[in-house]
């Protein structure tokens, strides 16, 4: 068991201790999991009684909490401090391996930068370039003529089809595939024949792509993912799409071919975009929305087909009233039928739309 003093933990996070700094912590856990001998995080001082009840050794806080019965590690950035503390007990081993494994298959024409970590089972094709400090984990396949920038991290099973470009500091999680053929076909002699798939994928700097994501190559040119964009697990981005900078694309989003998004766009879970749609800067599309037309920026959209939040609120307000409206319609239908029968019984056939006039004439 790795025991660390509270004094040591305070030093690595540039914090200070209130209470006994010599106590030892055996682990760092969030409050709902924390127990005796561990250090936890508290970002809501009102829950200090929960911390004390958990019997933890110490707590990380943003400011001193009066009358607290356990030692406090005070940090202006408690979440960042707690993350560093967690790493002391469960250090990240992703980049522990260094050098080039003899079990990797690297074409003699490929260029490998300084300080790279090429794990066993990696395959790097003809003419590929791997930038300085990049890590390729087991089973990564980099096909011919790909260019991978500096300090990238590709988790196991990532596949880069030929000519894929990654700029610096790109992270791609396990099982994602970049550069597969787009879903483009034409009918010829009664058969579906694949159209040209001669483009590639270009991922700009500081992009992170989740596990099991797929991004198809362009037909002739580029499918592009803009700087700083974050793509969640199981997202599909089709051929020729141009994704803007700093987008947030959540799980199970599907983007059809040749769509274009502005900067700082947010697509919530299971959003679908039809082909050739354009989204303006800072557009936010709510979960499970279906986007069938271009949407302006700086607005929130909901529903399928997606419309503005205000319009969707109106639609939902009406939908809530539908049961009452249905009952009212049924009641009115019965009343009209009864009036019609009464009038016809008096020998005055009534044409559609004349019921009310007939009733008024009889009353007169």
C-alpha positions as CSV (number, residue, x, y, z in Angstrom):
1,X,0.0,0.0,0.0
2,X,1.3,3.4,-1.0
3,X,1.1,5.7,2.1
4,X,1.7,9.4,1.6
5,X,1.8,12.1,4.2
6,X,-0.6,15.1,4.0
7,X,2.4,17.3,4.2
8,X,3.9,15.8,1.0
9,X,0.5,16.0,-0.8
10,X,0.2,19.7,0.1
11,X,3.6,20.4,-1.3
12,X,3.0,18.8,-4.7
13,X,-0.2,20.8,-5.2
14,X,1.1,24.1,-3.7
15,X,-1.5,24.1,-0.9
16,X,-1.4,24.4,2.8
17,X,-2.7,22.2,5.6
18,X,-5.0,23.0,8.5
19,X,-4.6,20.4,11.2
20,X,-2.1,17.5,11.5
21,X,0.1,17.4,8.4
22,X,1.9,14.3,9.4
23,X,-1.0,11.9,9.0
24,X,-0.8,9.3,6.2
25,X,-3.2,8.8,3.4
26,X,-3.6,5.4,1.7
27,X,-5.7,6.5,-1.3
28,X,-7.7,9.4,-2.9
29,X,-11.4,8.8,-3.6
30,X,-14.4,10.9,-4.4
31,X,-16.7,11.5,-1.4
32,X,-19.3,8.8,-2.4
33,X,-16.5,6.2,-2.4
34,X,-14.2,7.5,0.3
35,X,-13.5,5.7,3.6
36,X,-11.1,5.4,6.5
37,X,-7.5,6.4,5.8
38,X,-8.2,8.1,2.5
39,X,-8.2,11.7,1.3
40,X,-11.3,13.1,-0.5
41,X,-12.5,16.2,-2.2
42,X,-15.2,18.6,-1.0
43,X,-16.4,21.4,-3.3
44,X,-19.6,22.1,-1.3
45,X,-18.8,23.2,2.4
46,X,-22.4,22.4,3.3
47,X,-21.6,18.7,3.0
48,X,-18.8,18.7,5.6
49,X,-20.8,16.5,7.9
50,X,-20.9,13.8,5.1
51,X,-17.1,14.0,4.9
52,X,-16.7,13.7,8.7
53,X,-19.2,10.8,8.7
54,X,-17.1,8.9,6.1
55,X,-14.2,8.8,8.5
56,X,-11.6,9.9,6.0
57,X,-8.1,11.0,6.9
58,X,-8.2,14.4,5.2
59,X,-10.2,16.5,2.8
60,X,-9.2,18.9,-0.1
61,X,-11.1,22.2,0.1
62,X,-11.0,25.6,-1.6
63,X,-11.1,27.5,1.6
64,X,-10.8,26.6,5.3
65,X,-14.0,25.3,6.8
66,X,-14.6,26.4,10.5
67,X,-15.0,23.7,13.2
68,X,-14.0,20.9,10.8
69,X,-12.8,17.9,12.9
70,X,-10.5,16.5,10.2
71,X,-7.3,17.9,8.6
72,X,-7.9,20.1,5.6
73,X,-5.7,20.6,2.5
74,X,-6.6,24.0,1.2
75,X,-6.0,24.8,-2.5
76,X,-7.3,27.7,-4.6
77,X,-8.0,25.1,-7.4
78,X,-9.3,22.1,-5.4
79,X,-10.3,20.0,-8.4
80,X,-6.9,20.4,-10.1
81,X,-5.2,19.7,-6.8
82,X,-7.2,16.6,-6.2
83,X,-6.4,15.3,-9.7
84,X,-2.7,15.6,-8.9
85,X,-3.2,13.7,-5.7
86,X,-5.2,10.9,-7.3
87,X,-2.3,10.5,-9.8
88,X,0.1,10.0,-6.9
89,X,-1.9,6.8,-5.9
90,X,-2.9,5.7,-9.4
91,X,-0.3,7.1,-11.8
92,X,-1.0,7.2,-15.5
93,X,1.1,4.5,-17.2
94,X,0.1,5.3,-20.8
95,X,3.4,6.9,-21.6
96,X,5.6,4.7,-19.4
97,X,6.9,2.7,-22.3
98,X,9.6,4.4,-24.4
99,X,11.5,3.4,-27.5
100,X,10.6,1.3,-30.5
101,X,9.5,-2.3,-29.8
102,X,11.2,-5.0,-31.9
103,X,7.7,-6.5,-32.3
104,X,6.5,-3.4,-34.2
105,X,6.4,-3.6,-38.0
106,X,7.8,-0.4,-39.5
107,X,8.4,0.1,-43.2
108,X,12.0,1.1,-43.9
109,X,10.8,4.3,-45.6
110,X,8.8,5.5,-42.6
111,X,10.2,8.4,-40.5
112,X,10.0,8.1,-36.7
113,X,10.7,11.2,-34.6
114,X,12.7,11.5,-31.5
115,X,11.3,10.3,-28.2
116,X,8.5,8.2,-29.7
117,X,7.0,5.1,-28.0
118,X,6.1,2.5,-30.6
119,X,4.5,-0.5,-28.8
120,X,4.4,-4.1,-29.9
121,X,2.0,-5.0,-32.7
122,X,2.1,-1.5,-34.2
123,X,2.2,-1.4,-38.0
124,X,3.6,1.7,-39.8
125,X,3.3,1.8,-43.6
126,X,5.5,3.1,-46.4
127,X,6.2,6.8,-46.4
128,X,4.5,7.5,-43.1
129,X,5.8,10.2,-40.8
130,X,5.5,10.0,-37.0
131,X,6.3,13.2,-35.0
132,X,8.5,13.6,-32.0
133,X,7.2,12.3,-28.7
134,X,4.2,10.5,-30.2
135,X,2.9,7.2,-28.6
136,X,1.4,4.5,-30.6
137,X,-0.1,1.7,-28.4
138,X,-0.4,-2.0,-29.3
139,X,-2.3,-2.8,-32.5
140,X,-2.2,0.7,-34.0
141,X,-2.1,0.7,-37.8
142,X,-0.7,3.7,-39.6
143,X,-1.2,3.0,-43.4
144,X,1.1,4.4,-46.1
145,X,1.8,8.2,-46.4
146,X,0.1,9.2,-43.2
147,X,1.5,12.1,-41.2
148,X,1.2,12.1,-37.4
149,X,2.3,15.2,-35.6
150,X,4.3,15.6,-32.4
151,X,3.0,14.4,-29.0
152,X,0.1,12.5,-30.3
153,X,-1.4,9.6,-28.4
154,X,-3.1,6.7,-30.2
155,X,-4.7,4.0,-28.0
156,X,-4.8,0.3,-29.0
157,X,-6.5,-0.6,-32.2
158,X,-6.7,2.8,-33.9
159,X,-6.5,2.6,-37.7
160,X,-5.3,5.5,-39.9
161,X,-6.1,4.9,-43.6
162,X,-3.6,6.2,-46.1
163,X,-2.8,9.9,-46.3
164,X,-4.5,10.7,-43.0
165,X,-3.0,13.8,-41.3
166,X,-2.9,14.4,-37.6
167,X,-1.4,17.7,-36.3
168,X,0.2,18.0,-32.9
169,X,-1.2,16.9,-29.6
170,X,-4.0,14.8,-31.0
171,X,-5.5,11.9,-28.9
172,X,-7.4,9.1,-30.4
173,X,-9.0,6.4,-28.2
174,X,-9.2,2.7,-28.8
175,X,-10.8,1.3,-31.9
176,X,-11.4,4.5,-33.8
177,X,-11.0,4.5,-37.6
178,X,-10.0,7.5,-39.6
179,X,-10.0,7.6,-43.4
180,X,-12.3,4.7,-44.3
181,X,-14.2,5.0,-47.6
182,X,-17.3,7.2,-47.5
183,X,-20.7,5.8,-48.1
184,X,-21.0,7.0,-51.7
185,X,-22.6,5.0,-54.5
186,X,-24.2,5.5,-57.9
187,X,-26.5,3.1,-59.7
188,X,-25.0,1.5,-62.9
189,X,-26.7,-1.3,-64.8
190,X,-29.0,-2.0,-61.8
191,X,-26.1,-2.2,-59.3
192,X,-24.7,0.1,-56.6
193,X,-21.2,1.2,-57.7
194,X,-18.8,2.9,-55.4
195,X,-18.1,6.5,-56.3
196,X,-14.5,8.0,-56.0
197,X,-13.0,7.8,-52.5
198,X,-9.7,9.5,-53.2
199,X,-9.6,12.1,-50.4
200,X,-8.3,11.9,-46.8
201,X,-8.9,13.0,-43.2
202,X,-7.1,16.0,-41.7
203,X,-7.3,16.4,-37.9
204,X,-6.0,19.7,-36.6
205,X,-4.1,20.3,-33.3
206,X,-5.4,19.5,-29.8
207,X,-8.3,17.4,-31.0
208,X,-9.5,14.4,-28.9
209,X,-11.5,11.6,-30.5
210,X,-13.2,9.0,-28.4
211,X,-13.3,5.3,-28.6
212,X,-15.1,3.6,-31.5
213,X,-15.5,6.8,-33.6
214,X,-15.4,6.7,-37.4
215,X,-14.4,9.6,-39.7
216,X,-14.6,9.0,-43.4
217,X,-12.2,10.4,-46.0
218,X,-13.3,13.0,-48.5
219,X,-14.4,12.1,-52.0
220,X,-11.6,14.0,-53.7
221,X,-10.4,16.4,-51.0
222,X,-10.4,16.6,-47.2
223,X,-12.7,15.7,-44.3
224,X,-11.4,18.1,-41.7
225,X,-11.7,18.3,-37.9
226,X,-10.9,21.7,-36.5
227,X,-8.5,22.7,-33.8
228,X,-9.5,21.9,-30.3
229,X,-12.6,19.9,-31.2
230,X,-13.6,17.1,-28.9
231,X,-15.4,14.1,-30.3
232,X,-17.0,11.6,-28.0
233,X,-17.2,7.8,-28.3
234,X,-19.2,6.2,-31.1
235,X,-19.6,9.2,-33.3
236,X,-19.8,8.9,-37.1
237,X,-18.6,11.8,-39.3
238,X,-19.1,11.1,-43.0
239,X,-17.1,12.1,-46.1
240,X,-16.3,15.7,-47.0
241,X,-17.5,17.1,-43.7
242,X,-15.8,20.3,-42.4
243,X,-16.0,20.4,-38.6
244,X,-15.1,23.8,-37.1
245,X,-12.8,24.7,-34.2
246,X,-13.6,23.8,-30.6
247,X,-16.8,21.8,-31.3
248,X,-18.2,19.4,-28.7
249,X,-19.7,16.4,-30.5
250,X,-21.3,14.0,-28.0
251,X,-21.8,10.2,-28.2
252,X,-23.7,8.6,-31.0
253,X,-23.9,11.7,-33.1
254,X,-24.2,11.0,-36.8
255,X,-23.2,13.6,-39.4
256,X,-24.0,12.9,-43.0
257,X,-21.7,13.8,-45.9
258,X,-20.6,17.3,-46.8
259,X,-21.9,19.0,-43.6
260,X,-20.1,22.0,-42.2
261,X,-20.1,23.3,-38.7
262,X,-18.9,26.7,-37.4
263,X,-16.7,27.2,-34.3
264,X,-17.8,26.3,-30.8
265,X,-20.8,24.2,-32.0
266,X,-22.3,21.7,-29.5
267,X,-24.1,18.6,-30.7
268,X,-25.6,16.6,-27.9
269,X,-26.1,12.9,-27.8
270,X,-27.7,11.1,-30.7
271,X,-28.1,14.2,-32.8
272,X,-28.4,13.5,-36.6
273,X,-27.5,15.9,-39.4
274,X,-28.7,15.3,-43.0
275,X,-26.2,15.8,-45.8
276,X,-25.0,19.3,-46.8
277,X,-26.3,21.0,-43.7
278,X,-24.4,24.1,-42.4
279,X,-24.5,25.1,-38.7
280,X,-23.4,28.6,-37.6
281,X,-20.9,29.4,-34.9
282,X,-21.9,28.5,-31.4
283,X,-25.1,26.7,-32.4
284,X,-26.3,24.2,-29.8
285,X,-28.4,21.2,-30.9
286,X,-30.1,19.3,-28.1
287,X,-30.1,15.5,-27.7
288,X,-31.8,13.3,-30.3
289,X,-32.6,16.3,-32.5
290,X,-32.8,15.7,-36.3
291,X,-31.3,18.6,-38.3
292,X,-32.8,18.8,-41.8
293,X,-31.8,22.3,-42.8
294,X,-29.1,25.0,-42.2
295,X,-29.2,26.5,-38.7
296,X,-28.1,30.0,-37.6
297,X,-25.4,30.4,-35.0
298,X,-25.7,31.4,-31.3
299,X,-29.1,29.7,-30.9
300,X,-30.3,26.5,-29.2
301,X,-32.2,24.0,-31.3
302,X,-34.4,21.0,-30.2
303,X,-36.6,18.4,-31.7
304,X,-36.9,16.5,-35.0
305,X,-37.0,18.2,-37.3
306,X,-34.8,20.6,-35.2
307,X,-36.2,24.1,-34.7
308,X,-35.4,26.9,-32.3
309,X,-35.8,26.3,-28.6
310,X,-38.6,28.9,-28.4
311,X,-40.6,27.2,-31.1
312,X,-40.0,23.8,-29.6
313,X,-41.3,25.1,-26.2
314,X,-44.4,26.3,-27.9
315,X,-44.9,22.9,-29.6
316,X,-44.4,21.1,-26.4
317,X,-46.8,23.3,-24.6
318,X,-49.5,22.5,-27.2
319,X,-48.6,18.8,-27.1
320,X,-49.2,18.7,-23.3
321,X,-52.7,20.0,-24.0
322,X,-53.5,17.5,-26.6
323,X,-55.4,15.0,-24.3
324,X,-57.6,17.8,-23.1
325,X,-58.1,19.1,-26.6
326,X,-59.0,15.6,-27.8
327,X,-61.6,15.2,-25.0
328,X,-63.1,18.6,-25.9
329,X,-63.3,17.7,-29.6
330,X,-65.0,14.4,-28.7
331,X,-67.6,16.3,-26.6
332,X,-68.2,18.9,-29.2
333,X,-68.6,16.2,-31.9
334,X,-71.2,14.4,-29.8
335,X,-73.1,17.7,-29.2
336,X,-73.1,18.6,-32.9
337,X,-74.3,15.1,-33.8
338,X,-77.1,15.4,-31.2
339,X,-78.2,18.8,-32.6
340,X,-78.1,17.5,-36.1
341,X,-80.3,14.6,-35.2
342,X,-82.7,16.8,-33.4
343,X,-83.0,19.2,-36.4
344,X,-83.4,16.3,-38.9
345,X,-86.1,14.8,-36.7
346,X,-88.1,18.0,-37.2
347,X,-88.0,17.5,-40.9
348,X,-85.4,20.0,-41.9
349,X,-82.4,18.2,-43.5
350,X,-79.2,20.0,-42.7
351,X,-76.2,20.4,-45.0
352,X,-72.7,20.4,-43.6
353,X,-72.0,23.8,-42.1
354,X,-75.6,24.8,-41.7
355,X,-76.3,23.3,-38.3
356,X,-75.9,26.5,-36.3
357,X,-78.0,28.5,-38.8
358,X,-80.8,26.0,-38.6
359,X,-80.8,25.9,-34.9
360,X,-81.0,29.7,-34.7
361,X,-83.9,29.8,-37.1
362,X,-85.8,27.2,-35.1
363,X,-85.2,29.2,-31.9
364,X,-86.6,32.3,-33.6
